[in-house]
Amino acid sequence: MKLGILCTMINGFGRRGFYNSQEIGLGRALVRKGCRVVVYKCLKRTKNAKRECIQAEPGLAVWYLPVPGLGAHGYLFPGVLEKDLDGLLCFGDNQVFLPHIYDFCRKNEILFVPYIGTAHSLHGGLRGRVMDAWFRAGTLKIFRENPVIGKTEKAREELKALGVSRITVAPVGLDGAVLKHDFAACDPGQLRREFGFEPDDVVVLSVARLEQEKRPLDLIGMFMRIRHRKKFRLILVGEGPLGQEVAERIREWGIGKEARIISRVPYEEMWKLYVMSDYFVNLNRGEIFGMAVMEAVYYKTSVAAVMAPGPALTLQGMEGHCLCRDDGQVEEWLTKEYPPEHSLAESSEKMIRDFSWEKCADAFLALAEQKRGEE
């Protein structure tokens, strides 16, 4: 069976070389099940962006395609899609430029399956209302007519409320092929020295875009309240519209030696930051899944995350980590006694076992085989 995976989001989602790519992880799982897979990854059209195809592994081709767009919404001209696909899974969410992709699939008798984490705009105000109305006027009609895979039960509930009836839930997973498997043999103290810290520093890590919903300024405020409770150091990995304000706040409060912003880290180096860090913090109350949260658990970094759909699922039953009701509980977790090593190790094993791409691959394959059986 020949299957396609499409990601039209151009907001940095799964940015090449910097993230554990969801679409490639799913592609690898489908290849393991005997499929041939083509991934179509849209990029924001810039001067340096170029169209290219790489062979990630036998049976898995990945196209990187610069496209025009609006905000996070990329517009892919469907002529690049192969007409002999049996099915196309689209990382859709509330993407508004999908109706013409669906028309292409329908004309070529290709199963179209949206994969959804949220069906509403993450932006507030007028911009969010406009994008939600645009989505409901076009893309939502397609979701109602086709089988849909939701990433979480929260996504299922949202889709059902919007009139979508055929919904399967399958969580995202970690792509084990790009994780470092011998990280436990590495010395966290030596890694701290590599990044300019002392071996006895207590490092708090955040990996997120520096934008309002991720709450980086609130994290700095939290750091100021607890910084003397332990020998805390803070690392924020990310860039975004609040980058300058975050940097100014660090300078204003005179914590430049204790708090650091790293705009980008190549993915092959990210494991070092997880392993050298004692804690990982996620303050996003609307976190859809939180791939960085999952990676932190895998690398045995104690996670404190405020309640949100993604962490509520991935941290369930995870010893050594805390799903927090509010910021106060996050502070309490960071300042109390550190969880035991065996709890972190057990959670690491549970994460890689329970959150692989197998469930999503099986759900997509089942829909494709059902369609083939109906023909």
N, C-alpha and C positions, 0 to 999 in steps of 0.2 A: 504494500500500500504506500502511496506517495502523498505525504501530508505537508501542508504549509503552516507557518506560524508568522503572524504579522504583528508588528508593534508600530503604530503610527504616532505614538507620543514622542515629542521632540523637546521635552523640558529637562533632559538629562537623565530620564529614567533608563537605567541600565547602560549608562555611558560607557562606551568602549574603553577598556583598560582601567576602569576605576570602580567597577561594581561586579558583584556576583550576578551575572546576567540571567534574568528569569527565563527569557525566551530561549537562550542557548541551553540552559539547564533542562528545560522541558524537551527541547530537541534531542538532547542526548538520551533522555529516558525513552523517547519514542524509537530512536535508533536501536536501543537495547532490546526493544520488542519486535524488531525485524522490519521497521519502516524505513523508507527513504524520506528525508526531511529537508525542506528549504525554509530558512528563516529570512524574513524581510524586515530589516531594522531601519526605520526612518531616522534621519538625522536633520537637525536644523540646517537649512541652507546658508552656508557662510562662504567666505572667500577661500578658505582652506579645506572645506569639506569636499571629499571626493567619493565618487561612486566606485565601489569595488566589491569583489566576491572572494571570500576565503573558504577553504575546505577545513572546517574545524576538526573533523575526523571523518573516516570513511562513512559515507551515507548521510553526512550532515554538512550542507552548504549554507553559508551565511552571507547575505547581501546587505551591504551598508549603502543606504540610498538617501542622499541629500534631497530634501523636498521643501517646497514653500509651506507656509502654515500661518496659524494665528495663535499666539501664546503657546500652549502645550499641544495644540491640535495640528498634526501634520496632514498635508494633502498629498496622497500618493496617487500618481497616475497609474491606473490598473494595467496598462500595457506591459509592465515589467513582470506581472504575475504569470506563472505558467498555467496553461489551460488544462493540463492533464492531471491536476491535483485531485485527489479524492476528497479532501477536506481542507479548510483553512480556519485555524483558530486565531482569533484576533484579540490581543490585549486591548480591550475596548474602553472600559470605564464609560465616561460620558463623552467620548470623542464625537465631534460633530461631523467630521468628514468621512463617514463610513457608508452612507447610502449608495454611492457610486461603486464602492468595493463590493457591496452586496449584489448590486445589479450585475456586475461582472461574474460573480459566483453563480448567480441564478441562471444566467445565459449559458454558462459552461457546465452546468449541473455539478457544481462543487458545493459540498456541504459547508455552510458558514456557521461558525460557533464563536460567539463572543465570550471572553473570559473577563469577569467583572469583579473589581474590588469595591467600587463605589459608583453610583449612577447620579451623583450630583456634583456640582462644582465645589472645589475646596476654597474658592475665593468668596468673600462676603460682599455685601453691597450691590450696587447696580451691575457691576461686571459679572458677578456670580449669577444674578437673576437672569441676565441676558443669555448667558451660556446655558443655563438650565432650560430656559424657554426654547432655545434653538435645538437643544438635544431632544426635548420632548416632541418637537415638531417634525423631527426626521429620524434620528438614530433609534429612538425608543420604539418606534413602530416596527423596526426590524427586529429588535429584541423580542417583541411580543409575538412575532411570527416564526421564531426560530428557537431551537434548544440553546440554552445558555448555561455556562458553568460559572458559579460564584466562588470567590475565594474564601468567604466566611459565611456563617449563619446570618450575620448582620447584613451582608450583601444580599442573601436570599430574601430576608424580610423586606429590605428596601425594594428589591425588584418585584416581589409579589404585590407590594402596595402600589406599584406603578402599572400593574396589570400584566406582568410577565408570568407565564404559567409553567413552562417546562424548564425547571432549574435543577441542576445537579451541583452539589457543593464539593469542591476539591481544593485543598489548601496549596499554597506555593511551597516550594522546597528549596533546600540548599543543594547546589551543584557540587557534589563531592570531588569532581575532577579538578576543581580549582582551589580547593582548600588545602592547607598545609597539614599533613597527617602526623608529622613527627614534632609538632610544636611543643609537646610536653617535655622534650629533652632540652629545650632552650632555656637560658637563664634570664628571667625577667629583669634582674638587676643590671646585667650587661646591656640589655636592650634599652633600659632607661638611660644609661650612660651614653649610648649611641645617639639618643635624642636630647642630650644635654641635661638630664635629670640625675638626681642622686639615687642610689639603690634603695634607700629607706623612704623615699617619697611615696605618698599614697596618691596614685594617679587616677583621676576621674576623666572618662572619655565620653565625648558625644560625637556622633557621626550623622550629620544632617545638614540640609540646606539652611543657610542663614536667612530665614524668612519668618514672618510673624507666626504662622501656625506651628513652627518647630520650637518657638519660644527661647531663642538663645539668650536674650537679655534677661529673662527670668532665671535662666540657669546661672548666669553670672551673679545675679542678686543672691541666689541660693548659695553660691560658692563664697560670697562675701560673709554670709551669716555663719558658715561652718568652718571657714578656712583655718581657724586656730584650734579646732577640736582635734585634728590630727595634722600631720605634715602634708596637707592636701596640695595637689597640683592639678590643673585643669587643662585639657586639650580639646579644642573644638575643631573637628575636621569638616570643612565645607565652605561654600561660598554662596553669595546671594545678595538680595537687595539690602539686607541689614548688616552686611559685612563691615562697612565703614563705621556705622554706629556702634557695633560691637567692639571694634578696635578702639574707638574713642572712649568707650566706657571703661575698657581695661586700662587705658592710659590715665583717664580721669581719676580712677580709684587706686592708681599706683600699684597694680598687681601684675605688671608686665613680666616679672620674673617667676610668677606663680601660674599665670594663665597664658595660653598660647593658642593662636589660630593657625591652622595649616589648611590652606585652601584646597589642595588636591594631593592625594597620595596614590601612586600607581597600585593597582589591585594586588600585584604580586608582593607588595611591601606592607599591605594592610594588616596582615596577621601579626606583624611586630607590634603594632599599636594595641591590638587586643591583648596580646600576651603580656605586654609590659604594664597594662592598666589593671588596677584593682577593681574598679567599678565602671559600668557603662550606664549612662542615664538617658532616658527618653521622656521628654515632657510633652510630646505632641498628643493632645487629647483626641485627635481624629486619625491616629495612625492606622492605616488600612491593613498593613501586615507587619512591616518593620523587619526588612531583611538584615539590617545591621544588628537588631536585637537578637535575631536567630544566630548570627555569626558570633556575637559576644558570648552567648550561652555555649556554643560549640567550643570556643577557645577558653572556656572556664573563667570568664570575666563576670563577676557578680553584677546582675542587671537590676536596676530600679527603674520601673516604667510606670507612668500614670495610666490609669484605666483607659483603654481604647480597644477597638475591635481586634486588631492584630495581636498585641501583647496579651489580651484576655484569653486568646486561644493558645498562643505559643508558650506562655509561661505557666499554663495550668499544670499543677502538680510538679512544678520544677523547683526542687529544693536548692537553696543557695541563692535564690533570686526573689524579687518582691514585686508583685503587681500592686501598685499603690493607689489608694483612694484619692490622695491629694498631694500637693508639694510637701506638706509637713511630714507625711509618712516617708517620702523620698529622703528628706533630710535625716529623719530618724534612722533609716536603713544605712545611710552612708556613715553615720557617726557611731553606730553601735558596734559590737564585736563582729569581726569578719566571719562569714560562714565557713564551715569546715571544708577541707579539700575533698572529702569523699562525696559531699553533697553536690559540689560543682562538677565532679567527674561523672556522677550518675546522670545529672541533667545533660551534660555534654553528649553522653551516649544515647540518651533518650531523644535528644534533638535530631541527631543524624539518623536515628532509626524511624522516628515518627513523621519527620518532615522532609521527605524526599519528593521527587517529582513523579513517583510511580502512580500515585492516586490520580493526579491530573491527567497523566498520559493514558491511564486505563479508562478514565471518563471520556476523553476525546476519542479514543479508539472504539469504545463501545458505540458511540453515536455514529461514527463513520461506518462501522460494520452494520449497524441497524439500517442506515441509508442504503448501503450496498444490497442488503437483503430485500429491501423494498423495491429495488429497480427490476 
